[in-house]
Amino acid sequence: MSLLTFYSLLNDSDVVLELLEAIDAGIVVVDERYRVRMVNRAGRDILGCSPNCLSGKVTCHDLFYDCETPCEQCPLTDVSLQGVHRSLTLKRDDGSDCYLKIFASKWEKHLVMTLHDVTREVTLLREVDLARRELVADNVKVARRSKAVALEKDQLSRLLDQLPDGLLTVDEEFQIIEVNAAVASLLPRDDGRTCHERLGKEGVCDECPIDWQVPLKSDTLLKVSHALADCHLTEVITDSPLGPGAMLQFRDTTREIELIDRIREQQKAITGKNEMLNRLVDFTGAMPRAETLEEVVDHFVRVFPGIVSAAGMALLVDDIRPGSIWLTRSVSFKERDIAVLVRSYLDREVLTSRAELPAAELLNLDRELVQVVELVGGDGGRVGQLVIECGGECRDRGELIDVFARPLGAFIHNRLLLKKLEERANTDPMTGLYNRAFLDQVLKEEKRKLARFSMPFAVVMADVNRLKKANDIYGHEAGDRLIITVSDLLRRNVRNTDLLARTGGDEFLILLGNTDDAEAQEFIDRLRNKVFTDIMMDVGDGEKFPVNVSFGAAGTDVCPVDELIATADRLMYESKEAFYKTEERYR
């Protein structure tokens, strides 16, 4: 029979209390005002306390929930309550939790609550649930780790494929285990099963440093170089991280080897430049000690061809008079070639335009094998020319050529200035023209040029008409003015390559370089008809005196050299006689 039926049979409260006290299940009896009327022994053990039920102050909600107000959905408010159960968690004095399941039943105006301690069951369930959760978490971790490992492996594979170096691992039979993408572009073959097959070899490389009898160590690097058809590879060998075997790293070192070769070439070039610099210092140091230009030029000719790897060279040095050469020097050039170069260098068009000497065409050489260098003085003007027949490296040494050519040009320029100072004594003080002594030197030079280079020249004799009349009638001052007027007109109408000299009181001589007889005749015709036509000189008091000159010319192409001046002089006097046939002769 049920507990309530048993209660209903009892009218003696003491008996009831004894019965409830003896029941092994926890019993709590509450009246309709929520006051606890009785807690049996088992209940007190479960609750861990002995409430003073006789005080009428202990309520169920205070007992179970430590709360001053009734619980929501309190069973006492449900008049039809039968078999209602609730779950409750109590905090023990030791701090542990006690889990209860409370079954409530109405008994008259009381509520009888049966307490069941389910702490062990709940604890076991929680432990099982916790174990299940931990297992699920471990499974999740394993799955995540597996996914992460797969992702890392995939990322590592991608990373290895992006490396410029070729990586592959081999076992102890040289069979390939793993390989990255770069191997296909670096090694000659992409279908070999072994590392040496990938390198295009039938068997193990002769230079292979691997000795499987000696285990590879992680801190040991073995290196070997492979010279392939179109590149150089460096192979670095270490122990394999995947197990027995080795990891091979192939790197394209073509660029590095090319740079090393280039550095060696540069070091060789630097050594050569240092040697050349020493020669330059020696050359420039010899200049101040030299007494003549010839000494410096000869020194230059001795050292220069070897420095610039020249197969040959020719050096032309200007004289103080335009159209004249002071000296020439050559190495491995034939005499006829020098003659061709000098004639072209002194050509009137070249001298006028200062154009580059077309040495290649003149010597019938390949233009790429000939280099023409101007020798420039301190004032920027040309003082000579250097013609170089290049060797294998000569065309690449323009800067080096310039390093030697510049000091030589400056030295020549200084010597020309000194020569000009020395030759001022060879000028006529009245007109500033050259005198007869200087003319004789230039005539000798022109004769040498004619003999060596076949360069013709001509002389023009000029004599002032009516000079005695000007002196006698208007005084010697007027006569001097007449001579100066004639010299100024002649100076303005000769070329800078010609020589104008005063050879006597009223006589002048013009030496025309690189000119034949016909050109000389054209020249004096121009002087007669254009320069000295209707020229009048002021002699004071409003009077004018005519300026007139007689000319005679002769060229080496029609006249022997030794008779050139005499012939021109004779023709000049013939011109003077013709003049006085139409003009009154003064005493």
WOHU-V992220 format. One line per field, one symbol per residue. psi: psi as a letter, one per 30 degrees, with the letter a starting at -180 (. if undefined). Layout:
psi->???
This chain:
psi->lleeeeeffkfjeeeeeeeeffkfkkkkkkafggkkfkjleeeeeefglikifffgfjlefeeefhkflllkhkfffjfgkkgkllkkkkjlegflkkkkkkkkkkjcglkkkkkkjgeeeeeeeeeeeeeeeeeeeeeeeeeeeeeeeeeeeeeeeeeeffkfkkklklafggkkelklffeefelekggkflefeeggkeakkegkfkjffjkklfgkkkkkkkjaeglkkkkkkllkffakalkkjkkjgeeeeeeeeeeeeeeeeeeeeeeeeeeeeeeeffeffkfleeeeeeeeeefeeeeghkfllkkkkllfkkgkkelkklkgkleeeeeeeeeeegkeeeeefhlkjieeeeghlkefgkkkkkjkafgflkgakkkkjkaefefgheeeeeeeeeeeeeeeeeeeeeeeeegffglkeefgllaeeeeeeeeeeeeeeeeeghjlllkkkkkkkgeeeeeeeflfeeeeeeeeeeeeeeefgllfflkkkjfaegklkkkjkhkaeeeeeeefeeeefeehkhkkkkglhglkkkjkkklklklfffkkefgeeeeeeeeeeeeeeeefffkkkj.
